[in-house]
Amino acid sequence: MLFVRQALRAFTKSHIVHRVQKIKNTAFSEKYLLFTNLGISLTLSSLGDVLEQKYEKYSGRINKWDQKRTMNMAVSGVSVGFICHYWYRFLDKRLPGSSIVIVLKKVVLDQLICSPLYISIFFITLGILEKSTLEETLNEIKEKAWKLYAAEWMVWPVAQVVNFYWLPPKYRILYDNLISLGYDVFTSNIKYCTDKIDEND
């Protein structure tokens, strides 16, 4: 047991751990935080779509992985990440502190303002990337956005209480994206599978 403790102490003092901590501190520093948040959003939005496509392939809805679709989801993740980065800064500036009253105000504002905004940006970004007409994009928002927004109310109020109450501001986007991984799978499903289900009906 003593040997294990000594080994753990030695590891925590090792060059590798020191290097990882240095990278983390740099990535989440004020200078690089925007780029880190965008990179996190890109990576996990892509992963969410890859997981959804794997499920679609397994269930026979698609025959092969659509790389372009994943790339489009990645770009939409970046656009949403950009909005959330500055939205959280705005909220923290206008409503400083982490009292229960402040946290609940942030959660309500987040759900009523930011959620509809970034759901709309999600569809608009993909509409541009997929060269849809304005009318097609607006129709898709009308048909599908409410499903995402309804799901938001099931997931995010509780998740955002944790986010605003306990977490340092620099880790908000990372936390969001980790919680959002399952939601990203659902988002990809709503965006790309609803039409296929309707066609089959």
Secondary structure, DSSP 8 states (H G I E B T S, - for coil): -HHHHHHHHHHHTSHHHHHHHHHHHHHTSTTTHHHHHHHHHHHHHHHHHHHHHHHHHHTTS-SS--HHHHHHHHHHHHHHHHHHHHHHHHHHHHS-S--HHHHHHHHHHIIIIIHHHHHHHHHHHHHHHTT--HHHHHHHHHHHHHHHHHHHHHHHHHHHHHHHHHS-GGGHHHHHHHHHHHHHHHHHHHHHHHHHHHHH-
